[in-house]
Amino acid sequence: MAETPHPPGRDARILALIGTGHMLSHFYMLCLPPLFLIWQRDFEVSFAELGLAVALMSAVTALLQTPVGFMVDKHGARPFLVGGTLLMSLSIAAMAFAPSYWVVLVLSVLSGVGNSVIHPADYAILGGSIDKSRMGRAFAIHTFTGNLGFAFGPPVMAGMLLVMDWRPALLILGLLGIPVVAGILWQSRILQDQARPKAKGDQPSGRELLLSRPILLFFAFFLLSAMAGTTVQSFLIAVLGTLWGTPVAAASLALTGYTAGATGGVLVGGWFADRYSRHFLFIVALTLTTAALFLLIGLVRLPEFLLPLVAVAAGLALGASRTPRDVMLKESVPPGQMGKVFGFVSSGLPLGGAVAPVPVGFLIDLGLAWLVMPLIAALLLASLLCMGSASTSARAARARALPAE
């Protein structure tokens, strides 16, 4: 029997619920840095200790995503989504009452525990709730809302600090999660979980699945892509200044253009993923374009007016490749395994962000800033090789499984 298409209005409500929680999870990670100067004075701690709050939150999130994904697949996503969002929000709100910085660190860990639920639960629900014809746009909006959370975190907190003390500001922002949780509970009937496997005996174990060649290659693709993106965000301004003497204002505008292009590109990729089936060729073309543009920035002294335009184009191309990537990963996941697979593979994103900055910083310290843009291009090309191998391996695995179905 053919599936009855879901009405667009229903999908829009699902995306509003899931996207708002995803935006908050990213928002909470970056609403803390604007407090560092105040916390340094109030708690008498070093900047290294201050950075530990954000590092712990990110590290706990990355480490727990995979085990949480196993639980999501076994017990269902909705209870974990509600509990994780609530824990994440209340932990941020509780920081308003922290008597010492060590309490802030403990609450950062708890917020990371709550945050670890978001990716496994979100993708499991989206995979089971959104009409297949709109899956690409759903994934795109999910990524887009996360980017908005990163973008809004620092300026919103900075603006609130202009009119109130940091404690009530954190309390208000933390309690924003309460209506989100209430909305999820109120509309929980439309949040359908992922489909379950028809025959358990035909499914690999969770460990076998995560260690299979396609999933490990998808993980490597996410990791290498994150390393390239983090290098751009962390060092584009420094590299442009070192290589070409680009003023900070012009280099900052280029970085802003890249970020805006990457954010908008995600939506373009979602539209393409729903309309066309050649996702891998689309990813290849865009990744090669991005690599070429970064090489251009690193090897040619561009006029200052042209630099932001090239950066926007590079960001747009890279951002547009992300949603087809997520759709290809979904198509490679056996029924009932979305939580663990997306939890494991997406942990490559924070890991890549943690691995890249230190060695790239050493390159610049050694006077090798000219190597940074070629390195970014090489990381993108290596990620493309992983993606191609993952796609080939996944097709082969599906072909082997056909006779048994």
C-alpha positions, 0 to 999 in steps of 0.5 A: 500500500502506498504511503499517504503523504503528510500534509505540509502544515503538519511537517511545519509544526514538527520542524518548528518543535524540533528546530527550536530545541536544536537552536537552543542547544547551539545557542546555549553553547555560545551564550556563555563566552560573553560572560567570561570577562565578568566571571573572571572578575566575580569568580577570580579565575583564569581564562583557561579555567573559563574556557573549560566551561565551554570545552566540557559542555562540547566534550560531554555532548560529543562523547555521549551522543553515541550511547544516547543514540543506542538508547533512543533506538531502543526506547524511542526518541521522544522521552529523551528529547523532552528530558534532554532539553529540560536538563540542558535548559535548567542547567543553564538557568541554575548557573544564575545561582552558582556561588562559585565557578566550580558549580558553573563547571558542574552545570556545564557538564549537566548541560552537555549531558542534556545537549547530547540527546538532541542530534540522535533524537532529532534525526530519529524523529525527523526520519519517522515524522517528515514526509519523504518528499520533504526530507531534504528540506527538513534536514536543511531547516534543522541544520539552519536552526542550529546555525542560527543558535550559534549566531544569536548566542553571543549578541543576545547575551551581550545585549541583555548584559547592557540592561541587567546583571548576568545572573537574571540574564542566564536565568531568563535564557535558561528558562526559555527551554520550558515552553519548548518542552511544553510544546513538545509534550503538547504536540507529541502525538505528531512526533512519530518515531523512526520505523522499526526493523521488520525482522531483528535477525536480519539486522547487524548489531549496533557495534557491527553497524558503527564499525562497518566500512560505510559508517566509518567512512561517513564519520571520516567525511564529517570529521574532515569537513569539520576540520576544514570548516573550523580552520576557516572560521578560526584562522581566515582573518589571521591568514589573510593578514599574514599573507596579504596584509589584509586589514582586519575589517576587510578580513572580518567581512570575508569571514562574515560572508563565508559564514552567511553563505554557508548558512544560506547554502544549507537551505539551497542544498535541502531544496536540491536534495528533494528535487534531484537524486544525484546527491553525490555528484552535487556534493562532488561539484560543490566540494571541488568548487569550494576547494578551488575558491579557498586555493584562490584566496590563499594563492592570489592577492585578491582586491579587498572588494572581491574578497568577501564575494569569493568567501560568500561563494565558498561558503554557499557551495560548502553549505549547500553540500551538507544537506545532500550529505545528511540525506545520503547518510539517512539512506544508508541507515538500516531501519530503527538505527537512526539514533546511534548512527547519527549520534556517532557520525555527527560526533565527528563535527565537534571532534574535528573542531577540537583537532584542527586549531592547534596544529594549524596555529603551529603552522602559522607560528612557524611562518607557514601561513601560506600552507593553511588554505592548501591544507583546507583544500586538501581536507575537503578533497580527502573528505570527498574521497571518504564520501565516495567510498562510503557511498559505494560501500553503502550501495554494495551493502544494500545490494547484498541485503536485497536477496534476504528481503 
